[in-house]
Amino acid sequence: MARSIVGSGVCPARKFRVGVRYRRGVESDTLVCLNPASAAGRTGRERQAILDAIESKLGPVDYEVTRGVGDAERIAAQARRTGRARLLVAGGDGTINEVASGLLGEDEGDGPAPALGLLPLGSGWDLARSLALPRALEAALDVIAGGETRQIDAGRAVVRSPDGAPRERFFVNEASAGLSGDTIQVVGRFAKRVGARAGFALGAVAAILGHRPLDASVEVDGERLYEGPISLVVAANGRCFGAGMQVAPKARLDDGRLELVLVRGLSVPSLLANLPSLFAGTHGRHPAVSFHAARSVSIEPKGRALYADLDGESVGTLPLRAEILPGALEVFAGADAGAPA
């Protein structure tokens, strides 16, 4: 039997109205953006129990349910325009990415952005690893109820959309290309069967087996860093991606810079042999791997254009240009935020 997200001791699920809940005459200062597809659909199946758990810790809340791509971005933008104080994200890293895009895409004249509360209801949970947030729902709610927040950086990226036009997006955890983008194209069919962490590992193996290094140039802060074959390039704000791969072990969310991780072109056998080091965060020992502090990064393909991804979601193709936005978001985080998770 699948383990409940909310655990035992929480009110059992009741019948509920689909979509939106606002209290008559009184708008709560807390809005929950709930992605029912997260955690392999368990968030949707246990929706009422999750909301009961939230209200037992934080009092009355309103909620909206996402129905498709871009919906969380709309919900977040509306939350900022209407002056919500707290926006809780009941979903995974992809939902967090959309929410951040909705907040950061609004004009400052629309008022301050709400503080973000991250609930452990996704599969990868990579951003939250860098924030040292608990994986238990009630413990995560205790962090939010405690009221302690911190400012973290975010990033702005421009990629090429399917119609060839530039597309601006935001990210919180990472922007990357190469093996990461190829992995995302296949990981879904594995993750649904074996879970996120094993699914990403199997997806990475599948991507490696068909890997051809990308011929590209990389610039950091306007200066040419490297030109040649690349297997993976990551502009990291957080430490982890791919459901726990420690791709940038020294990255921090609040230092006003990106950690560029460059893996020069490697053979298939070498990539397979070194994949475990990516989970352990020891891949930097390999001579083809280097780390570079950056405020802006540009990746320009010389031949075929590979997929670019932001926070684990495929958003277009190269070229990719990314820049840091220092202190752009306020998030609830406990005293151990930033400590290794």
N, C-alpha and C positions, 0 to 999 in steps of 0.2 A: 504493500500500500504506500502511495506517495506521501511524504511528510508534509504536513500543513505548513504554510508559510508563517502563520501567526502562532503556531504551537498550540498547546493545550491551555485551558483556563480562560479562553476568550469566548465571548458570546457567539453562539452558533449562527450560521448564516440564516437570514430571513429573506422574504421576498423584497425586491427593491426595484425602484424605477430606473430604467435605462437612461444613461446620458448625463443629465445635469441635475444637481440638487442645490437649490438656493432656498434659504429660510425666508418665509413670508415676512416682508417688512424690515428684516434685519440681515445685512450682509456681513458675514464673518470676515475678520481680517486675515483669515487663513484659507487658502484655496489649495485643494489637492488635485494635481494633474495625474490621472490614473490611466496607465496603459494596460488594458486587459490581456494583451497578448504576451506581456513580459512573463519571465519565469515559466516558459513553455505553456502559457495560458492559465497558470494557477492564480495569478493576480486577478484575473477576471472571475474565475470560479469562486474565489474566496473574498470577493470584493466587499461584501457587507461586514464580514468578520474583520477585515483590515480597517475599514472605516470605524467600526466599533472600537478597535484597539487605539486608533488615532484619537478619537474623541474621549476615550477614558483617560488619556494623558494630557490632551491639549484643549479640551472643551469643544464646543460646536465648531464644525468646519463646513465649508461648501466644497463640492467636488465637480470636476468635469472629466469625462471619459474620452480618450482619444479613439478615433474611428479610422485613421489612416495616416499615411505619410504627411507631415506638415501640420498635423492637428495640434500637437504639443506646442509648436512654435506660435500658432495662433492664440492658444490658451494663455501662454506666458506673456505675449504682447498685451493681451487684454488685461491680464492681472496687473501689469505695470501701469497701464493707462487708468485703471480704476482704483489705484492706490492700495492694493493689497500689501500687508506687512510681511506675510509669510507665504511662500509657494512651496508646497511639498511635492516631490517628484516620486511617484509610485511606479517605478519602471527601471529600465536598465540604462546603460551608457548612451544608447541611441536616443532614448527619450530625454536624458539629461542634455544631450547635444542640441536637440530641437528646442528645449526650454531655454537654454543659454542663447541660442540664436534669436529667439523671440524677444528676450530681454535686451540683448545687445544691439539688436536691429532697430530699437525704438530711439527716438530723439530724447536727449536729456530734458527737454522741455516737458516731456510727459511725466516727469516726477521721478523720484528715486525708485530703483528696482527693488522688488521684495527680496528678503533674505531667503536663500534656498535651503530646504531641508531634504536630504537624500535618504530615501528608505530602501532597505536591502531587498528589492523585489525584482532585480534583473538577473541576468545570467553571468555576465563578465565581472561586474562590480570593480572595474579597474580604477576609476577615478577615486572611489571611496577607499581603496587600499592606500593611496597616497595621503588621504585624510585620516587614516587610522580609525575609520568608523566601524562600529560593531556590525556583525552579520545578523544578529538577532533583531527582529522588528521592535520589540519592546525596548531593548537597550538603545536602539537608534532613536526611538521616540523620546527616551530620557535625555539624550543629547540635545534634541530640539527644545524640549521643555526647560532644560537648563539655561537656555537663552544665550549661550556663549557663541559668538560668531567670529569669523576671520575673513579678511579680504584675500582672494586668490586671483591669480592672473588668468587670462583667457587668451585666445588667439583669433586673428582674422586671416582667412585664406581666400585665395582666388584660384579656381581651377577652370578647366574647359568643360562646358556642358555638352550633352549629346548633339546639340545643333551647332557646336563649334564656337559659341559665344562665351565670353568670360562669365564666370559665376562666382559671386562672393558668398562665402559662408563663414561661420564662426566655429571654433572648437574649444574644448576645455582640457582635454587630456592629451591628444596627439594628432598630428597630421603626418601621413606617411605614404610611401609608394614602393613598388617592387613586390617582394614576396608577401608583404602584408595585404596589399590590394588583391593579389591573386588568391590568397588564402580566404579572404572574405567572400569571394565568388563561389567557393565550394563548401565553406564551413557549415552552412545551414543544414545540409543533409546529414552531417555527422553529429552535430550538437543535439539535434532532436532525438537521436537514439542513445547517445552516451553521455550527454551533459556538456556544459560549456567548456570546461577545462580540457577534458579528453577530446571533445569535438574540435577545438582549436588546434590541438596537437596533431590530430589526424588530418585536419584541413591543411596544416602547415606541411605535413609530409606529402600530401597529394600535390600541393603547389610546388614543392621542391622537386618532385619527380618530373614535373614538366617545365622546370625553370630554365630560362635563358636570361643571363644578365642584361640589364638595361644599359644602353650606352647614353650617358647624360652628363651634363655639367651641373655642378653645385656651387652656388654662391652663398656666402655668409656675410651679412651686413654690407652687401654691395661689392665684396671682394671675391674673386674666383678662388675656391678652395680645392676643387678636384674636377677633373674631366676624364671620363673613361667608363669602364664597365662597373655596374652597381648591382648588387643583389637586393639590398634593402637600405632605405634612407628614411629616418624618422625625425621629425621635429617634435620633441617631447616636452610637454609641460608637466605631466605626471610621470611616475616611475614605471608603471606597468601598462601593458596592453595584451590583447589575446587571452583574457581570462587568467591573468597572473604571470605572464611572461615579464620578467624584470628587464625590460629593454633599455631603460635609462636609470640605473640604480641610484645615481646621485642627483637626479632632477628634483627640483622643489617647485611647489605650486605658487610660491610667493616671492621669488627672487628677481622678478622682472626680466627673465630671459628664458629662452628655449634651450634645451639640450639636444643638439643635433647628433644623431647616431648614424654613422656612415659605415656600411658593410660593403666593401669593394667586391667586385665580381668573384664569386667562388663557384667551384664545381659542385655538381649534385652530390657526389660522395662526401665532400668536405662539409657541405651544408647539413646533410643528414647526421654526420658524426658530431657536429657542433650544436645541433638543435637543443639538447638538454642544457647546455650552458646558458641559453637564452632564458630558460625558466629560472636557473640559479642566479642569474645576473653576473656570471663570470665570463661572458663572451668577449669582454674587453681585453682579455689576455691574448686573443688571436691577433696576429699582425695585420690582418685585413680589416680590423674593426678600430674605429677612432671616434672620439667624443669631442664636441666643440660647442662652446657657449655662443649663443646667437640672439640677436634681437630681431633679425629677419633672415629668412631662408628662401632661396629660389632654386628650383629644380627644373632644368630645361632638357627635354629629351632630344637626342640626336637622330633617332630613327623612329621606331614604332612608339606610340604613346601608351603607357600603361595606366591602369586604374590608380586613382588617388583616393585615399580614404581619410575621413575625419572621425575620430572617436569610434572607430570600428565600423563605420558606415561608408559604403561606396557612394561618392558624391560627384564623380566625373573622372576626367583623365588629366594627365600632365599636359602642359606645364603647371607647376604648383608654386605659388608664392605665399609665404606665411609670415606673419609678424606678431609679436607679443603685444598684449594689451594689459599693462601692469595694473593689478588691483581692480580688475573690471567687475568681479562678482563677489557678493557677500554670501557666505555659506555658514550653516550651523556646524560647529566642530567642537569636540571636547578638548580637555587639557592636553591630551596626547597627540593632537593633530600634528601631522608632519613627521611623526615618529615612524620607523619602519613597521609595516603591518605584516 
